[in-house]
Amino acid sequence: MQDERTFGPVQLLAVAFEGSRFKGEILPELERLKNEGFMRIVDLLVVRKDGSGGVAVLTATDLDWEEATQYGAYIGTMIGVASGVPDGAARGAIAGAAELADGHVFNATDVERLTSVVPDGSSIAIILLEHLWALPLIEAIERAGGYELANDWVGPEDLMRLGLRREIERTALDGGLIE
């Protein structure tokens, strides 16, 4: 089994488009990021419905069979350990490797679910991105004896809420409402 440091942090990204407005830009950008070693696609699922409800499905992964089964074993081991059952890690590793042997995390049930929610004339993509750029940083933290306490993505709306809260606090202080 691979050491856990072999795998970088994984992000689940979901995006939606009216029609098929991919404009040929997204897949080349993903390819560029992959070629530069910044990330790789663990799994990609795109469901597109045309105006009359006809469905087209695209799947992709950057993992070869060996990587996919090792990744599945790694995830399965964590799930097995968390289950608390005897031999949970070993059983989880075997189940996880088998589950990802086809190279995909997303399955037919996920396709059905997306197909049921995507409106006619729209597309939805879900992507599991592994952030390879973070591996050296994670390894440096581990070598220094550190460990992760939290890992959150901060979006523009989070920054707006923070700014608004600080503005309210500043106004309250300036107005003598808070001492």
C-alpha positions as CSV (number, residue, x, y, z in Angstrom):
1,M,0.0,0.0,0.0
2,Q,1.2,3.5,-0.7
3,D,2.2,5.9,2.0
4,E,-0.5,8.5,2.6
5,R,1.9,11.3,1.7
6,T,1.8,10.0,-1.9
7,F,-1.7,11.6,-2.3
8,G,-2.3,15.3,-2.2
9,P,-5.4,17.1,-0.9
10,V,-8.5,16.5,-3.0
11,Q,-11.0,19.1,-3.8
12,L,-14.5,18.4,-5.1
13,L,-15.5,21.1,-7.6
14,A,-19.0,21.3,-9.1
15,V,-19.8,23.7,-11.9
16,A,-22.9,24.3,-14.1
17,F,-23.3,25.9,-17.5
18,E,-26.2,26.9,-19.7
19,G,-25.9,24.8,-22.8
20,S,-22.5,23.5,-23.4
21,R,-20.5,26.7,-22.9
22,F,-17.2,25.0,-22.3
23,K,-15.8,27.0,-25.3
24,G,-12.9,24.6,-25.5
25,E,-11.1,26.4,-22.6
26,I,-11.7,24.2,-19.5
27,L,-10.2,20.9,-20.6
28,P,-7.0,22.5,-22.1
29,E,-6.5,24.4,-18.8
30,L,-7.0,21.2,-16.8
31,E,-4.4,19.5,-19.1
32,R,-2.0,22.4,-18.6
33,L,-2.2,22.3,-14.8
34,K,-1.7,18.5,-15.0
35,N,1.3,18.8,-17.3
36,E,2.9,21.3,-15.0
37,G,2.5,19.0,-12.0
38,F,0.0,21.2,-10.1
39,M,-2.9,18.8,-10.0
40,R,-4.4,15.7,-11.5
41,I,-8.0,14.6,-12.1
42,V,-9.0,11.8,-9.8
43,D,-12.3,11.7,-11.5
44,L,-14.4,13.9,-13.8
45,L,-18.1,13.5,-14.7
46,V,-19.9,15.8,-17.1
47,V,-23.6,15.4,-17.8
48,R,-25.1,17.5,-20.6
49,K,-28.8,17.7,-21.6
50,D,-29.7,19.3,-24.9
51,G,-32.8,21.3,-25.3
52,S,-35.0,18.3,-25.8
53,G,-33.6,16.4,-22.8
54,G,-31.1,14.2,-24.7
55,V,-28.2,13.3,-22.4
56,A,-24.5,13.1,-23.1
57,V,-22.0,11.9,-20.5
58,L,-18.3,12.4,-20.4
59,T,-16.0,10.8,-17.8
60,A,-12.2,11.1,-17.4
61,T,-9.4,10.3,-14.9
62,D,-5.7,10.8,-14.8
63,L,-5.2,7.7,-12.7
64,D,-4.0,4.6,-14.3
65,W,-5.2,1.2,-13.0
66,E,-2.4,0.8,-10.5
67,E,-2.8,4.4,-9.2
68,A,-6.6,4.0,-9.0
69,T,-6.4,0.7,-7.0
70,Q,-3.8,2.2,-4.7
71,Y,-5.9,5.3,-4.2
72,G,-9.0,3.2,-3.5
73,A,-7.0,1.1,-1.0
74,Y,-5.8,4.2,0.8
75,I,-9.4,5.6,1.0
76,G,-10.8,2.2,2.0
77,T,-8.2,1.8,4.7
78,M,-9.2,5.2,6.3
79,I,-12.9,4.2,6.1
80,G,-12.1,0.8,7.6
81,V,-10.1,2.2,10.5
82,A,-12.9,4.7,11.2
83,S,-15.5,1.8,11.3
84,G,-13.8,0.4,14.4
85,V,-14.4,-3.2,13.4
86,P,-11.7,-5.8,13.7
87,D,-9.5,-5.9,10.6
88,G,-11.4,-2.9,9.4
89,A,-8.3,-1.3,7.8
90,A,-7.5,-4.5,5.8
91,R,-11.0,-5.1,4.7
92,G,-11.5,-1.5,3.8
93,A,-8.3,-1.5,1.7
94,I,-9.5,-4.5,-0.3
95,A,-13.0,-3.0,-0.8
96,G,-11.6,0.4,-1.8
97,A,-9.1,-1.1,-4.3
98,A,-11.9,-3.1,-5.9
99,E,-14.2,0.0,-5.9
100,L,-11.7,2.1,-7.8
101,A,-10.4,-0.6,-10.1
102,D,-12.3,1.0,-13.0
103,G,-10.5,4.3,-12.3
104,H,-13.6,6.2,-11.3
105,V,-15.0,7.4,-8.0
106,F,-18.3,8.6,-9.6
107,N,-20.5,5.7,-10.7
108,A,-23.8,5.0,-12.5
109,T,-25.8,6.2,-9.5
110,D,-24.0,9.6,-9.7
111,V,-24.8,9.8,-13.4
112,E,-28.4,9.2,-12.7
113,R,-28.5,11.8,-9.9
114,L,-26.9,14.5,-12.0
115,T,-29.1,13.6,-15.0
116,S,-32.2,14.0,-12.8
117,V,-31.2,17.5,-11.6
118,V,-29.6,19.1,-14.7
119,P,-32.2,21.2,-16.6
120,D,-32.7,20.7,-20.3
121,G,-30.2,22.8,-22.2
122,S,-27.6,22.8,-19.4
123,S,-24.5,21.0,-18.3
124,I,-23.1,20.0,-14.9
125,A,-19.5,18.9,-14.2
126,I,-18.2,17.4,-11.0
127,I,-14.4,17.0,-10.7
128,L,-12.2,15.5,-8.0
129,L,-8.9,17.4,-8.2
130,E,-5.8,16.2,-6.4
131,H,-3.6,19.2,-5.5
132,L,-0.1,17.9,-6.2
133,W,1.5,21.3,-5.6
134,A,0.6,20.9,-1.9
135,L,2.6,17.6,-1.3
136,P,6.0,19.3,-0.7
137,L,4.4,21.7,1.8
138,I,2.6,18.8,3.6
139,E,5.8,16.8,3.8
140,A,7.7,19.8,5.2
141,I,5.0,20.3,7.9
142,E,5.3,16.6,8.8
143,R,9.1,16.7,8.9
144,A,8.8,19.7,11.3
145,G,6.5,17.6,13.5
146,G,3.4,19.6,12.6
147,Y,0.0,18.5,11.8
148,E,-3.1,20.0,10.2
149,L,-5.7,21.6,12.5
150,A,-8.0,22.9,9.8
151,N,-8.1,23.2,6.0
152,D,-10.8,25.4,4.6
153,W,-11.1,27.1,1.2
154,V,-12.0,30.8,1.6
155,G,-14.1,32.2,-1.2
156,P,-15.1,35.8,-2.1
157,E,-18.3,35.5,-0.1
158,D,-16.3,34.6,3.0
159,L,-14.1,37.6,2.6
160,M,-17.1,39.8,2.2
161,R,-18.7,38.5,5.4
162,L,-15.4,39.1,7.2
163,G,-15.2,42.6,5.9
164,L,-18.8,43.4,6.7
165,R,-18.3,42.0,10.3
166,R,-15.2,44.2,10.8
167,E,-17.0,47.2,9.4
168,I,-19.9,46.7,11.8
169,E,-17.4,46.3,14.7
170,R,-15.4,49.4,13.6
171,T,-18.6,51.5,13.3
172,A,-19.8,50.3,16.7
173,L,-16.4,51.2,18.3
174,D,-16.4,54.7,16.5
175,G,-19.9,55.3,17.7
176,G,-19.1,54.5,21.3
177,L,-21.4,51.5,21.2
178,I,-18.6,49.2,22.2
179,E,-16.0,50.1,24.8
